[in-house]
């Protein structure tokens, strides 16, 4: 599975990449708004982990751009903004989930897997793609 992590806090970005790489995810990164735009225009992702406060623009603007361009990549917002209004705004704009900082990487992982399961496997932990049987929990093909 392929992730894009858009986060400007480098230590958190490094931790997220290390964690998900150990979980056998392919991880691309962006540290600013423009970097994120370039990545989402050039590649498709199973899930985008998106911070709201980015150099050069807002993660919410980036999310609006995604949805206006009919990009259906899954998006989980990670943000220090934890007011109810912020969470509702993010979800209304098109985020699939919203997780406030600080958080445990294991919880982020569970939310990523749930999002991928909903989007790719229609809620199931296993799905078939031609002759392949893919098990998301066991991570086997």
Secondary structure, 3 states (H helix, E strand, C coil): CEEEEECCCHHHHHHHHHHHHHCCCEEEEECEHHHHHHHHHHCCCCEEEEECEEECEEHHHHHHHHHHCCCCCEEEEEECCCCHHHHHHHHHHCCCEEEECCCCHHHHHHHHHHHHHHHHCCCCCEEEECCEEEECCCCEC
